[in-house]
Amino acid sequence: MRYRKEGIEKTTRQLIEAISDSGIEGMTLLDIGGGLGGIQHTLLVNGAERATSVDASSAYVKAAKEEAMRRDLDERISFLQGDFVDLADDISQADIVTLDKVICCYDDMQELVRLSAMKARKVYGLVFPRDLWIFRVLVPVANFFIKLTGSPFRAFIHRTEEVEKILRDQGLTQQFQKNAGFWQILVYDRN
Ligand SMILES: C[S@@+](CC[C@H](N)C(=O)[O-])C[C@H]1O[C@@H](n2cnc3c(N)ncnc32)[C@H](O)[C@@H]1O
């Protein structure tokens, strides 16, 4: 497992650092599309109290549970499998909400961002692709070749200004923005 060998990716680390800037002691986390759980593990080890991990992929949920057990963090994480948009009504608010490289895997960005922002009591952080014209050209080409392999996966380049507007409308204020190649890292808070 790459995460176990090499640790978390640079952009994930930058997101964690920006979120942690204002303090995470005793906070709760809702990590949507958390994959193997790098954000959950780091924040819990650094002082957050509990985490809820929601992922659409049963394979990821299984692997994330195993990794949390290996790190002795499983009793502080609630694992849910399914599409967050479908599950949102039954999921409680958390102090911190994260979506690291998730909205780029989902077509209905508006609902995913709106419903997840409503769950953030204090901080909302996300990593998603910059909407440069070159990526808007290259990603559909990549999707074409992915489709040929028979995989149902598709990537999406969502408009940054649309994401930002939804978050503003939900009462969140941008505190941090950083570009990192294909990705951008954004952190918001509720004041
Ligand atoms: C590219 S992976 C990123 C995983 C992890 N956050 C990371 O950066 O390593 C995207 C993850 O988001 C999950 N995902 C995408 N849309 C989702 C949704 N609407 N609800 C829950 N999980 C979702 C996928 O199942 C996948 O595990």
The ligand as a Gaussian input file, in Angstrom:
#p B3LYP/6-31G(d) Opt

LIG

0 1
 C       -9.562000      10.190000      -5.910000
 S      -10.160000       9.387000      -4.484000
 C       -9.404000      10.390000      -3.214000
 C       -9.212000       9.623000      -1.939000
 C       -8.507000      10.419000      -0.835000
 N       -9.298000      11.562000      -0.413000
 C       -7.145000      10.843000      -1.272000
 O       -6.932000      12.015000      -1.580000
 O       -6.285000       9.965000      -1.343000
 C      -11.853000       9.937000      -4.432000
 C      -12.652000       9.237000      -3.359000
 O      -13.894000       9.912000      -3.227000
 C      -14.923000       8.953000      -3.126000
 N      -16.171000       9.652000      -3.541000
 C      -16.397000      10.320000      -4.696000
 N      -17.630000      10.866000      -4.700000
 C      -18.183000      10.532000      -3.494000
 C      -19.453000      10.792000      -2.911000
 N      -20.397000      11.497000      -3.550000
 N      -19.692000      10.301000      -1.673000
 C      -18.743000       9.568000      -1.019000
 N      -17.526000       9.299000      -1.535000
 C      -17.248000       9.771000      -2.759000
 C      -14.463000       7.819000      -4.012000
 O      -15.087000       6.599000      -3.685000
 C      -12.969000       7.790000      -3.694000
 O      -12.675000       6.987000      -2.588000

